[in-house]
Amino acid sequence: MITTPASAIDLLGGPGVIASATKRKYTTVSSWHARQSIPVDAWPELIALADSKGVEGLTYQTLAEAHAKAKAERGAPQQNEAA
C-alpha cells in the first residue's frame, strides 16, 4: 500500500532499482526517499515502472495523496491554505 512517497519507492524495489530503471543517480533517488518527496516530473517514469513490474495501485492519484500526507505530517501548509 502506498501511504508515503518513501513507501512508493520501496514498493518499486528501492532507490537502486528506480535509479537504474530511470537513468537517475542513486543519490538522487535516495534523497527523494529521505525527503519524502518525489519530483512530479519523475511520476510518469515511476508509474510506467510500476506497470512494467505488475505493481498495482501506483497512480498519479496515489502519488498526490502520499505527498499531501507527507507534507501534512511535516506541518507544511497545504497548497490551498494561506501561507
C-alpha positions in Angstrom: 0.0 0.0 0.0 1.3 3.4 -0.9 1.0 5.8 2.0 4.1 8.0 1.6 6.5 8.8 -1.2 9.1 6.6 0.5 6.6 3.7 0.5 6.1 4.1 -3.3 9.9 3.9 -3.7 10.1 0.9 -1.5 7.2 -0.8 -3.3 9.1 -0.5 -6.6 12.2 -2.1 -5.2 14.0 0.8 -3.6 16.3 3.6 -4.7 18.7 1.4 -6.6 16.0 -0.2 -8.8 14.4 3.1 -9.6 17.8 4.8 -10.3 18.7 2.1 -12.7 15.3 2.0 -14.4 15.0 5.8 -14.8 18.7 6.5 -15.5 19.0 8.8 -12.5 21.7 8.8 -9.9 21.2 6.5 -6.9 21.9 9.5 -4.6 19.1 11.5 -6.3 16.5 8.8 -5.7 17.8 8.1 -2.2 17.3 11.8 -1.4 13.7 11.6 -2.6 13.2 8.7 -0.2 14.7 10.6 2.7 12.9 13.8 2.0 9.5 12.0 1.4 9.2 13.9 -1.9 9.3 12.6 -5.5 9.5 15.4 -8.1 6.4 15.5 -10.3 8.5 15.2 -13.5 9.5 11.7 -12.3 6.0 10.4 -11.7 5.3 9.2 -15.2 8.5 7.1 -15.1 7.6 5.6 -11.8 4.1 4.8 -12.9 5.5 3.1 -16.1 7.9 1.2 -13.9 5.1 0.0 -11.7 3.1 -1.1 -14.7 6.1 -3.0 -16.1 6.7 -4.7 -12.8 3.0 -5.6 -12.3 2.7 -3.3 -9.2 -0.9 -2.2 -8.8 -2.0 1.0 -7.2 0.7 3.4 -8.2 -1.1 6.2 -10.0 -1.0 10.0 -10.2 -3.8 10.0 -7.6 -1.9 7.8 -5.1 1.3 9.8 -5.5 -0.5 13.0 -5.0 -2.2 11.7 -1.8 1.1 10.3 -0.5 2.7 13.7 -1.0 -0.2 15.5 0.7 0.1 13.1 3.7 3.8 13.5 4.0 3.5 17.3 3.7 0.8 17.4 6.4 3.0 15.2 8.7 5.8 17.7 8.3 3.5 20.5 9.3 3.8 22.3 6.0 0.9 24.4 4.9 -1.3 22.8 2.2 -1.4 24.4 -1.2 -4.9 25.8 -0.7 -4.1 27.3 2.7 -2.9 30.8 3.2 0.9 31.0 3.6 
